[in-house]
């Protein structure tokens, strides 16, 4: 909760306290007769009969509560920003915040570049491991590479491209191999 909301809450508490106490004392006091009028009984009885001592004690407790609320209001007023803060000072604060934001953005970009570089090293290491092993099928999971085509497959592709019917199929196959953003899918590391 910000200072302004806290301040509003404390001012509302003071107002409610004054209204409650004024209402209570009005209920407890007997009606006064004006000049030439008869005194009537109070339309409602107070919650309990107040004595002079109990009213004094209640007034003392209410005064303590109101003073405590006033102290809290003064403390909250002390935390509010000064009115004399100039435009130049506000501009300096904004420039400092903009500078911090740019530094944070640069740090994020540098970290992203380092992560991409590390990913490249990991991919190269995985390809190297696959090249040294005899398991060609598992290598294709890590880094898909074009397979050497058999002469029959090349002839079929050439025939389809000549007809124009194979272009859509070739594009569909290419889009399956490459994810959006132009990067190939990489399988997760399994230990």
C-alpha positions, 0 to 999 in steps of 0.5 A: 500500500502506498503512502497516499492510501495509508494517509487516506486510511488514517484520515478516514479513521480519525473522521470515523472516530470523531463521528462515533464519539459525537454520536455516542455522547449525543445518545448519552446526554439527556435532551435539553429543554428550550425556553418555554418547552417541556422536557421530554424523555430521550427517544432511546436509552443509551447502551448503558447508563453512563456516570460522570467517571465513565464518561471522563474515562471514555473521553480520555481513551478517545483522546488518546486514540485520536492523538495516536492517529494524528501522530501516524498522519504526521509521520505519513505526511513526513514521508511524502515527497517534497513539493519543491522537487524541480523539473531538473531533479525529476529529469535527472532521476528519469535519466538515471532510470533510463540508463539503468534500463539500458544497462540491464538490456545490454546485460541480457543481450550479452548473456543471450549471445553467450548462451547461443555460443555455448549451444553452438559448442554443445551442438558441435561436440554432439556432432563430433561424438556422433561422427566418432561413433557408428550409430548414424541414426542417433546422430540424426536426432542431434543434428539433422543432416541431409542424407546422400540421395540415391540415384533413383530418388534424384531422378524422381525428384527431377521428374516431379520438379519438371512437372511443377507438381512436386514443388508443393510437396518439396516445400512441405517437406522442407518446412517440416524439417525447419522450425519457425525462425529458421532453426532446426529442431534439436533433440534434448540431451538424454542421460 
